[in-house]
Amino acid sequence: MCAADWAEASVSRALFEALCEVDPARKCAMVSALQISDDVVGETADVELARDPRIPGRPVRPELVNPRDVAFRGLGTAEGRAAMVHAVAHIEFNAVNLALDATLRFPGLPAGYYADWISVAQDEARHFAMLSDRLAQLGYAYGDFSAHNGLWEAAEKTAHDPLVRMALVPRVLEARGLDVTPNMIRRLKEVGDPATAAILGVILEEEVRHVAIGTHWYRYLCNSRGVDPVARFRELLVEHRVRLQRPFNTEARARAGFDAAELAG
């Protein structure tokens, strides 16, 4: 095995071990420690992800329930704000696993694809750590509230095709955060929680880049297959019974690469 092959294999193994890790703090530390450059990241899908019972690696808590059974709490109380921080932390934890899965699931893409998604995993790990610290300041910890498994279920439904994954996870589910986060920031400031608002401000700005990465690779895959990206995006929404929810944060979505025609109708 040449040096480049060994480096690629070691990167793949580190990614796989991070994906399987159940302890959130250890998972985030493993992701943060990754040292990646384009010349050593290539075909990383060397493990049978679909059959490995350790994936996704996550703790016993929080309890995962149906989305409609996740209790809503207003932001006017400390518990309500903690529940909101917990919900966002859960999204970020799942986003770490999703980004790791994206690097391991789909072989044969350009090196930049893998470098991009590893960088996203590192951002999401940092976001989770920021939110975990804020939860501790509010007297809670990750796992203290129930959550749902919608993000990972979307990963499973799109595991067969990177084009579908790029279209429906970063460009639908994660892009939704661009729309709703500004109002969450405004409400937090209104109820006197600028510390949490500031964290969400950082996350919002960095999520624009994450969605833009999804857009870039979605269009790359469409172009490589001779598919019109706007038409295919709208077809996928219909095929998967997905409806984009308004109102849109049009400024953030434009920076993330959305075409106005994709959001019409």
Residue, then its C-alpha position, 0 to 999 in steps of 0.5 A: m500500500c502506497a503512502a497515499d492509499w494508507a492516508e486515505a484508508s486512515v481517514s476513512r477509518a477515522l470517519f467511520e469510528a467518529l460516525c459510530e461513536v455514541d458519546p456526543a463529546r467524544k464524537c465531536a472531539m474526534v471530528s474536530a481532530l480530523q486533519i484533512s486535505d484534498d490530496v488524501v481524501g478520495e473514495t472513502a466508502d469502504v465500509e458496509l454502512a447500511r448493515d452496521p448496527r452501530i450507525p448512527g452512533r448516538p447516546v441512549r438519551p434523548e428519548l426519540v419520539n414522534p415529531r408531534d409528541v415533542a412538547f412545545r414550550g414557550l421562550g418566556t421561561a428558562e425551561g422553554r428556552a432550554a428546550m429550544v436550545h436542546a432541540v437545536a443541539h439535537i439537530e446539530f448532533n444529527a448534522v454531525n452524523l449526516a455529514l460523516d455519513a455523506t463522506l462515507r456513503f458515496p464513493g467515486l466523487p471528487a476529492g473536494y466533495y469529501a473535504d467539504w463534508i468533513s469541514v461541515a461535520q467539524d462546523e456542526a460539532r462546534h455548533f453542538a459544543m456551543l449549544s451544550d455549553r449553553l444548556a449547561q448554563l441554563g441548568y440542563a444537558y443534552g438528553d434532558f428533553s425528548a427529540h425526534n429522528g426526522l433528520w436521520e430518517a431522511a438520511e436513510k431515505t436518501a442513502h441510495d443516491p448522492l444527488v437525492r441526498m444533496a437535494l433533500v437534506p441540505r437543500v430542504l431540511e437544513a435550508r429550513g433553518l435559514d428560514v426559521t432561525p432569524n425569528m428565533i433570534r428576534r424572540l430570544k432578544e425580546v425575552g432577554d436571552p442575548a447569549t443564546a441569540a448570539i449562538l444562533g447568529v453564528i450558526l445561521e451564518e455558517e449554515v448558509r455555507h453548508v446549504a451552499i455546499g449541498t447546492h454545489w454538489y447537487r448541481y455538479l451531480c445534475n450536470s454530470r448526468g445531463v439533468d436540469p437541476v431546477a426541474r429535477f429539484r422540483e420533481l424530487l419534491v413531488e416524488h418524495r411528497v415534500r412541500l417547501q414551507r414559506p416564508f423563505n429567508t430569500e437573502a440567505r437562500a440566494r447566498a446558498g445558491f437557490d434559484a428563484a424558480e426552485l422556490a416558485g409555486 
